[in-house]
Amino acid sequence: MRRNHCIGFIFLSLTVWSVVTYFLFLQRPLGTRFSEREAAVQQRLKELEQGVRQQSADSEQLVRQLQRTVHQRQQLAVADAVKRRVEDAEADQLTDEEKLQQEKVRQLRARAGQRLAGGAPVLAVLVFACNRVTVSKCLDQLLRYRPSAQQFPIVVSQDCAHQPTAGAIAAYGDRVFHIQQPDQSEIVVLPKEKKFKGYYKISRHYGWALNQTFFNFNFDTVIIVEDDLDVSPDLFEYFLGTYALLQRDPTLWCVSAWNDNGKVGLVDEGAPEMLHRTDFFPGLGWMLRRAVWEELAPKWPAAYWDDWIRQPEQRRGRACIRPELSRTRTFGKVGVSNGHFYEKHLKFIKLNEKFVPFTQMNLTYLLKDNYDQQFVKWVYESPVVTYQELKSGSVAHEGPVRIPYHTNDMYKRTAKMLGLMDDFRSGVPRTGYRGVVSFMYKGRRVFLAPNANWKGYDPGWS
């Protein structure tokens, strides 16, 4: 019996010990793992709740943005509709002539924005006219030689409100775009300038027409022609071929079709392809880019624009391209200059008659870095001669020669004897480059040149 009690006691003790051990060593770790899992689940639920709230906020913001966008578009649509109604109402009040002018502007802007095959540039031709019905002579030649109406749109800008001239231009219909300078008010000048008032009107017209062409019609490049010019058959080819030079070389600011010393006997008629750089702005048929006009327009002068543009402040050390044989020639003996230089010089200019395929030629020799090195070598390796030796034909050397000059008076005396134009503008002789004037004399290339250590132009020379 006692033995059974002992066995029972021992069994009970073992049972109690097992239960205590279970709770102490087994249930406690399991309870810990359960607590960690519960905490992880609660943390995940919180993260999901925050994510849902953030997503809801983002969605609400996106909806608000979409609503604002829709509202703005509705406002723009309403504004456009109102603008069209206003424009339509204004158009109804315009005269037929004003409507026609608006249509011309739209057409010109469209032409300026055209992309031609192969990326070819669109070069506007701006013809300045006033009161010469003979503008038709110039226009006939431009239209005859123009290779493409799309590439070379012709804009005729007329000043003076001269009706016979306006009628002559209108006769060309849609082959040209006719615009008229609206400001015909009288220009007030000092008494001593009264006889030169025409130069003030010309400058005003030039400024207005170039602003229109560059800033209103949006052309990037313009060929400027005056109404009293004959043009050569390859005029357009010449400007198209040199266009890339004007784009590429920042030391160039224009291309001119004119040689100031281009008289018969002073040019090499056998070399119509020959082109030069010049520090003297030639004008009389020239090409200009918008970037240069943006410089000049804000300070455009009231008069004498061509001499003003030759000043150092405008030229800024830049040069122009000019041809050996002129691609233009003036027939305007009568004008604001009263035929100055015409009888002695201008009417003898040799106009090129042979077509030269400039667009197929390599003209990179005219880039400054290439040109200057060869030019200086060509000039200063030429033997020095006197005018008397040249005139008498006693020069033994067969190639080019050089006649030096050291003062402006010396230059003028020699230039007159050689038949050159002898004047300076802001210290630059006509056709001069680095002070050198290049021309032909009795079939020989001659350089009228300063010393090799030339330091630059003296604006005081006149």
C-alpha positions as CSV (number, residue, x, y, z in Angstrom):
1,M,0.0,0.0,0.0
2,R,2.7,2.3,1.0
3,R,4.6,1.2,-2.0
4,N,1.6,2.2,-4.2
5,H,1.5,5.6,-2.4
6,C,5.1,6.2,-3.2
7,I,4.7,5.2,-6.8
8,G,1.7,7.6,-7.0
9,F,3.6,10.4,-5.4
10,I,6.5,9.9,-7.7
11,F,4.2,9.9,-10.8
12,L,2.4,13.0,-9.6
13,S,5.8,14.7,-9.1
14,L,7.0,13.9,-12.5
15,T,3.7,15.1,-14.0
16,V,3.9,18.4,-12.2
17,W,7.6,18.8,-13.2
18,S,6.7,18.1,-16.9
19,V,3.9,20.7,-16.8
20,V,6.2,23.3,-15.2
21,T,9.0,22.5,-17.7
22,Y,6.6,22.8,-20.6
23,F,5.4,26.3,-19.6
24,L,8.9,27.5,-18.7
25,F,10.9,26.2,-21.6
26,L,8.4,25.6,-24.4
27,Q,5.4,27.9,-24.1
28,R,7.5,31.0,-23.5
29,P,9.5,30.8,-26.8
30,L,6.3,30.1,-28.7
31,G,4.6,33.0,-27.1
32,T,7.5,35.2,-28.0
33,R,7.4,34.2,-31.7
34,F,3.7,34.8,-31.8
35,S,4.2,38.3,-30.4
36,E,6.8,39.1,-33.0
37,R,4.6,37.9,-35.8
38,E,1.7,39.9,-34.5
39,A,3.8,43.0,-34.3
40,A,5.1,42.5,-37.9
41,V,1.6,42.0,-39.2
42,Q,0.4,45.2,-37.5
43,Q,3.4,47.1,-38.9
44,R,2.7,45.8,-42.4
45,L,-1.0,46.8,-42.0
46,K,0.1,50.3,-41.0
47,E,2.4,50.6,-44.0
48,L,-0.4,49.4,-46.3
49,E,-2.8,51.9,-44.8
50,Q,-0.3,54.7,-45.3
51,G,0.3,53.6,-48.9
52,V,-3.4,53.6,-49.6
53,R,-3.8,57.1,-48.1
54,Q,-0.8,58.4,-50.2
55,Q,-2.2,56.8,-53.3
56,S,-5.5,58.4,-52.6
57,A,-3.9,61.8,-52.1
58,D,-1.9,61.4,-55.4
59,S,-5.0,60.5,-57.2
60,E,-6.9,63.5,-55.9
61,Q,-4.0,65.8,-57.0
62,L,-3.9,64.2,-60.4
63,V,-7.7,64.7,-60.8
64,R,-7.3,68.4,-59.8
65,Q,-4.5,68.8,-62.3
66,L,-6.6,67.3,-65.0
67,Q,-9.5,69.5,-64.1
68,R,-7.2,72.6,-64.3
69,T,-5.8,71.4,-67.7
70,V,-9.3,70.9,-69.1
71,H,-10.4,74.3,-67.8
72,Q,-7.3,76.0,-69.3
73,R,-8.0,74.4,-72.6
74,Q,-11.6,75.5,-72.5
75,Q,-10.4,79.0,-71.8
76,L,-7.9,78.9,-74.6
77,A,-10.5,77.6,-77.0
78,V,-12.9,80.4,-76.0
79,A,-10.1,83.0,-76.3
80,D,-9.2,81.6,-79.8
81,A,-12.8,81.7,-80.8
82,V,-13.1,85.3,-79.6
83,K,-9.9,86.3,-81.3
84,R,-11.1,84.8,-84.6
85,R,-14.4,86.6,-84.3
86,V,-12.5,89.9,-83.6
87,E,-10.1,89.2,-86.5
88,D,-13.1,88.4,-88.8
89,A,-14.9,91.6,-87.7
90,E,-11.7,93.6,-88.3
91,A,-11.2,91.9,-91.6
92,D,-14.7,92.9,-92.6
93,Q,-13.8,96.5,-92.0
94,L,-10.5,96.4,-94.0
95,T,-10.4,97.8,-97.5
96,D,-9.7,95.5,-100.4
97,E,-6.2,97.0,-100.6
98,E,-5.5,96.3,-96.9
99,K,-6.8,92.7,-97.2
100,L,-4.5,92.2,-100.2
101,Q,-1.6,93.6,-98.2
102,Q,-2.3,91.1,-95.4
103,E,-2.5,88.3,-97.8
104,K,0.9,89.3,-99.2
105,V,2.4,89.3,-95.8
106,R,1.0,85.8,-95.1
107,Q,2.4,84.5,-98.4
108,L,5.9,86.0,-97.8
109,R,6.0,84.5,-94.3
110,A,5.1,81.2,-95.7
111,R,7.8,81.5,-98.4
112,A,10.4,82.5,-95.8
113,G,9.6,79.3,-93.8
114,Q,9.8,77.0,-96.7
115,R,12.2,74.0,-96.7
116,L,13.5,73.4,-100.2
117,A,14.9,70.2,-101.5
118,G,18.3,69.4,-100.1
119,G,18.1,72.2,-97.5
120,A,18.7,74.9,-100.1
121,P,18.3,78.4,-98.7
122,V,15.5,80.8,-99.6
123,L,17.1,84.2,-100.5
124,A,14.6,87.1,-100.7
125,V,15.4,89.7,-103.4
126,L,14.5,93.2,-102.1
127,V,14.2,95.8,-104.9
128,F,14.2,99.4,-103.8
129,A,12.1,101.7,-106.0
130,C,10.8,105.3,-105.9
131,N,9.8,107.3,-108.9
132,R,11.5,105.5,-111.8
133,V,9.2,103.7,-114.2
134,T,12.4,102.1,-115.5
135,V,12.2,99.8,-112.6
136,S,10.7,97.5,-115.1
137,K,14.1,97.2,-116.8
138,C,15.6,95.8,-113.6
139,L,12.6,93.6,-112.8
140,D,12.6,92.1,-116.4
141,Q,16.2,91.0,-116.0
142,L,15.7,89.6,-112.5
143,L,12.7,87.6,-113.7
144,R,14.6,86.4,-116.8
145,Y,17.6,85.2,-114.9
146,R,15.9,83.9,-111.7
147,P,16.2,80.1,-111.6
148,S,13.4,79.6,-109.0
149,A,10.5,81.7,-107.8
150,Q,10.3,79.6,-104.7
151,Q,14.0,80.1,-103.8
152,F,14.2,83.8,-104.8
153,P,10.9,85.6,-104.0
154,I,11.1,89.2,-105.3
155,V,9.8,92.0,-103.0
156,V,9.6,95.5,-104.5
157,S,9.6,98.2,-101.8
158,Q,8.4,101.5,-103.2
159,D,8.8,104.9,-101.6
160,C,7.6,108.3,-103.0
161,A,4.0,107.2,-103.7
162,H,4.7,107.7,-107.4
163,Q,1.6,106.3,-109.2
164,P,3.2,105.7,-112.6
165,T,6.0,103.6,-110.9
166,A,3.4,101.8,-108.8
167,G,1.5,101.0,-112.0
168,A,4.6,99.6,-113.6
169,I,5.3,97.4,-110.6
170,A,1.6,96.2,-110.4
171,A,1.8,95.1,-114.0
172,Y,4.0,92.1,-112.9
173,G,1.1,90.7,-110.9
174,D,2.0,87.9,-108.5
175,R,5.4,87.4,-110.0
176,V,6.6,90.1,-107.5
177,F,5.4,91.2,-104.1
178,H,4.8,95.0,-104.1
179,I,5.0,96.8,-100.7
180,Q,4.9,100.6,-100.2
181,Q,6.6,102.7,-97.6
182,P,3.7,104.3,-95.6
183,D,5.6,107.2,-94.1
184,Q,5.5,110.0,-96.7
185,S,5.8,112.8,-94.2
186,E,8.1,115.7,-94.8
187,I,11.5,115.3,-93.2
188,V,12.8,118.4,-91.4
189,V,16.5,119.0,-91.9
190,L,18.9,121.9,-91.3
191,P,19.1,124.6,-94.0
192,K,22.5,123.4,-95.1
193,E,21.2,119.9,-95.6
194,K,18.1,121.0,-97.6
195,K,19.6,120.0,-101.0
196,F,20.5,116.6,-99.6
197,K,17.0,115.8,-98.2
198,G,16.8,112.9,-100.7
199,Y,19.5,111.0,-98.8
200,Y,17.3,111.3,-95.6
201,K,14.3,109.8,-97.5
202,I,16.5,107.0,-98.9
203,S,17.8,106.1,-95.4
204,R,14.3,106.1,-94.0
205,H,13.1,103.8,-96.8
206,Y,16.0,101.4,-96.4
207,G,15.4,101.1,-92.6
208,W,11.7,100.5,-93.0
209,A,12.0,98.0,-95.9
210,L,14.8,95.9,-94.2
211,N,12.8,95.8,-91.0
212,Q,9.8,94.5,-93.0
213,T,11.8,91.9,-94.8
214,F,13.7,90.6,-91.8
215,F,11.3,91.1,-88.9
216,N,7.9,91.0,-90.5
217,F,8.3,88.6,-93.4
218,N,10.9,86.6,-91.4
219,F,13.5,86.1,-94.1
220,D,17.0,85.2,-92.9
221,T,19.0,86.4,-95.9
222,V,18.2,89.2,-98.3
223,I,19.7,90.3,-101.7
224,I,19.4,94.0,-102.0
225,V,19.0,95.6,-105.4
226,E,18.1,99.1,-106.5
227,D,15.8,100.0,-109.3
228,D,18.5,101.4,-111.6
229,L,20.7,98.3,-111.9
230,D,21.3,96.0,-114.8
231,V,22.2,92.5,-113.6
232,S,24.3,89.7,-115.0
233,P,23.0,86.3,-116.1
234,D,24.7,84.6,-113.2
235,L,23.7,87.0,-110.5
236,F,21.6,84.5,-108.6
237,E,24.3,81.8,-109.0
238,Y,26.8,84.2,-107.6
239,F,24.9,84.9,-104.5
240,L,23.9,81.3,-104.0
241,G,27.5,80.1,-104.4
242,T,28.8,82.6,-101.8
243,Y,26.0,82.2,-99.4
244,A,27.8,79.4,-97.5
245,L,30.8,81.7,-97.0
246,L,28.6,84.4,-95.4
247,Q,27.2,81.8,-93.0
248,R,30.5,80.2,-92.1
249,D,33.0,83.1,-91.8
250,P,32.2,85.6,-89.0
251,T,34.8,88.0,-90.5
252,L,32.5,88.5,-93.5
253,W,29.4,90.7,-93.2
254,C,28.2,91.0,-96.8
255,V,28.6,89.8,-100.3
256,S,28.5,92.4,-103.0
257,A,28.0,92.1,-106.8
258,W,29.9,95.3,-107.4
259,N,33.5,96.2,-108.1
260,D,34.1,99.9,-107.5
261,N,37.1,99.8,-109.9
262,G,35.5,97.4,-112.3
263,K,35.9,99.5,-115.4
264,V,37.0,98.1,-118.8
265,G,40.8,97.9,-118.8
266,L,41.0,97.6,-115.0
267,V,39.6,94.1,-114.7
268,D,40.7,90.7,-116.0
269,E,37.9,89.9,-118.4
270,G,39.2,86.4,-118.9
271,A,38.7,85.6,-115.2
272,P,34.9,86.1,-114.5
273,E,35.2,83.4,-111.7
274,M,37.7,85.4,-109.7
275,L,36.4,86.8,-106.4
276,H,38.1,88.9,-103.7
277,R,37.8,90.1,-100.1
278,T,37.4,93.8,-99.5
279,D,37.3,96.0,-96.4
280,F,35.3,98.6,-98.4
281,F,31.5,98.1,-98.4
282,P,30.6,98.2,-102.1
283,G,26.8,98.1,-102.1
284,L,25.0,98.2,-105.5
285,G,23.6,94.7,-105.3
286,W,24.6,93.0,-102.0
287,M,23.6,90.2,-99.7
288,L,22.9,90.7,-96.0
289,R,21.9,88.3,-93.2
290,R,19.4,89.0,-90.4
291,A,22.1,88.7,-87.7
292,V,23.9,91.8,-89.1
293,W,20.7,93.7,-89.6
294,E,19.9,93.1,-85.9
295,E,23.1,94.9,-85.1
296,L,22.5,97.8,-87.4
297,A,18.7,98.4,-87.1
298,P,18.7,99.9,-83.6
299,K,21.2,102.6,-84.6
300,W,20.2,103.1,-88.3
301,P,21.2,106.6,-89.4
302,A,18.8,109.4,-90.5
303,A,20.8,109.9,-93.7
304,Y,23.9,108.8,-95.7
305,W,23.4,105.2,-94.7
306,D,26.1,103.8,-97.1
307,D,28.9,106.0,-95.7
308,W,27.7,105.4,-92.2
309,I,27.8,101.6,-92.7
310,R,31.5,102.0,-93.7
311,Q,32.5,103.5,-90.4
312,P,34.7,101.4,-88.1
313,E,31.9,101.2,-85.5
314,Q,29.7,99.4,-87.9
315,R,32.2,97.5,-90.0
316,R,34.1,96.2,-86.9
317,G,37.0,94.8,-88.9
318,R,34.7,92.7,-91.1
319,A,35.0,92.3,-94.9
320,C,32.8,91.7,-97.9
321,I,33.2,89.5,-100.9
322,R,33.3,91.2,-104.3
323,P,33.8,90.0,-107.8
324,E,36.5,90.8,-110.3
325,L,33.8,91.4,-112.9
326,S,30.7,93.2,-111.6
327,R,27.4,91.4,-111.6
328,T,25.5,94.7,-111.5
329,R,25.8,98.0,-113.4
330,T,23.9,101.1,-112.8
331,F,22.0,102.9,-115.6
332,G,20.6,105.5,-113.2
333,K,22.5,108.7,-114.3
334,V,19.8,110.9,-112.8
335,G,19.1,110.5,-109.1
336,V,19.8,112.1,-105.7
337,S,23.5,112.1,-106.4
338,N,22.9,114.2,-109.5
339,G,25.1,111.8,-111.6
340,H,28.1,112.1,-109.3
341,F,30.8,109.8,-110.7
342,Y,28.5,108.5,-113.4
343,E,30.1,110.1,-116.5
344,K,33.7,109.6,-115.4
345,H,33.4,106.2,-113.9
346,L,30.1,104.3,-113.4
347,K,29.0,104.1,-117.0
348,F,32.3,102.3,-117.9
349,I,31.8,99.5,-115.4
350,K,32.2,96.1,-117.2
351,L,29.2,93.8,-116.5
352,N,29.9,90.1,-116.6
353,E,28.2,88.3,-119.5
354,K,29.5,84.8,-118.9
355,F,27.7,82.3,-116.6
356,V,30.0,81.0,-113.9
357,P,28.8,77.9,-111.9
358,F,29.8,79.2,-108.5
359,T,27.7,76.6,-106.6
360,Q,29.8,73.9,-108.1
361,M,33.1,75.6,-107.2
362,N,35.3,75.3,-104.1
363,L,35.3,78.9,-102.7
364,T,36.9,78.2,-99.4
365,Y,40.0,80.1,-100.5
366,L,38.0,83.2,-99.6
367,L,37.7,82.3,-95.9
368,K,39.9,84.7,-94.0
369,D,42.5,82.2,-92.6
370,N,43.0,80.8,-96.1
371,Y,42.9,84.1,-98.0
372,D,45.1,86.3,-95.9
373,Q,48.1,84.1,-96.0
374,Q,48.1,83.7,-99.8
375,F,47.1,87.3,-100.4
376,V,49.9,88.8,-98.4
377,K,52.4,86.5,-100.1
378,W,51.0,87.3,-103.5
379,V,51.2,91.1,-103.0
380,Y,54.5,91.5,-101.2
381,E,56.5,89.0,-103.2
382,S,55.6,91.1,-106.3
383,P,58.4,93.4,-107.4
384,V,58.1,97.1,-106.8
385,V,57.8,99.3,-109.8
386,T,56.9,103.0,-110.5
387,Y,54.0,104.3,-112.3
388,Q,56.2,105.6,-115.1
389,E,57.8,102.1,-115.6
390,L,54.3,100.6,-115.7
391,K,53.0,103.2,-118.1
392,S,55.9,102.9,-120.5
393,G,55.9,99.1,-120.5
394,S,59.5,98.9,-119.4
395,V,58.9,96.4,-116.6
396,A,60.9,93.3,-117.3
397,H,59.0,91.1,-114.9
398,E,56.0,89.2,-116.5
399,G,53.9,88.6,-113.4
400,P,52.1,90.9,-111.0
401,V,53.8,94.1,-109.7
402,R,53.4,96.4,-106.8
403,I,53.3,100.2,-106.5
404,P,53.8,101.4,-102.9
405,Y,52.1,104.3,-101.2
406,H,52.8,105.8,-97.8
407,T,50.3,108.8,-97.5
408,N,46.8,109.5,-98.6
409,D,48.0,112.2,-101.0
410,M,50.4,109.8,-102.5
411,Y,47.6,107.2,-103.0
412,K,45.3,109.7,-104.5
413,R,47.8,111.0,-107.1
414,T,48.7,107.4,-108.1
415,A,45.1,106.3,-108.2
416,K,44.1,109.2,-110.5
417,M,46.9,108.4,-112.9
418,L,45.9,104.8,-113.0
419,G,42.2,105.6,-113.6
420,L,41.1,104.2,-110.2
421,M,38.5,105.9,-107.9
422,D,40.7,107.8,-105.6
423,D,38.5,108.6,-102.6
424,F,38.5,107.1,-99.1
425,R,35.6,106.3,-96.8
426,S,36.5,106.1,-93.1
427,G,40.1,105.8,-94.3
428,V,39.4,102.8,-96.5
429,P,40.1,103.1,-100.3
430,R,37.6,101.6,-102.7
431,T,38.1,97.8,-103.1
432,G,40.9,97.9,-100.6
433,Y,41.8,94.9,-98.5
434,R,44.5,95.3,-95.8
435,G,45.1,98.6,-97.5
436,V,45.9,97.0,-100.8
437,V,43.9,97.8,-104.0
438,S,44.2,95.1,-106.7
439,F,43.4,95.8,-110.4
440,M,44.6,95.2,-113.9
441,Y,46.7,97.7,-116.0
442,K,47.6,96.9,-119.6
443,G,46.9,93.2,-119.0
444,R,49.0,93.0,-115.8
445,R,47.9,92.5,-112.2
446,V,49.0,95.5,-110.2
447,F,48.8,96.1,-106.4
448,L,48.7,99.6,-105.1
449,A,49.9,98.7,-101.6
450,P,51.1,100.2,-98.3
451,N,54.2,98.9,-96.5
452,A,54.2,95.2,-95.5
453,N,54.1,96.2,-91.8
454,W,50.7,98.0,-92.4
455,K,49.1,98.7,-89.0
456,G,45.5,99.4,-90.1
457,Y,43.3,102.1,-91.6
458,D,43.5,105.7,-90.5
459,P,39.9,107.1,-90.4
460,G,41.4,110.6,-90.9
461,W,42.4,109.8,-94.4
462,S,39.8,111.3,-96.8
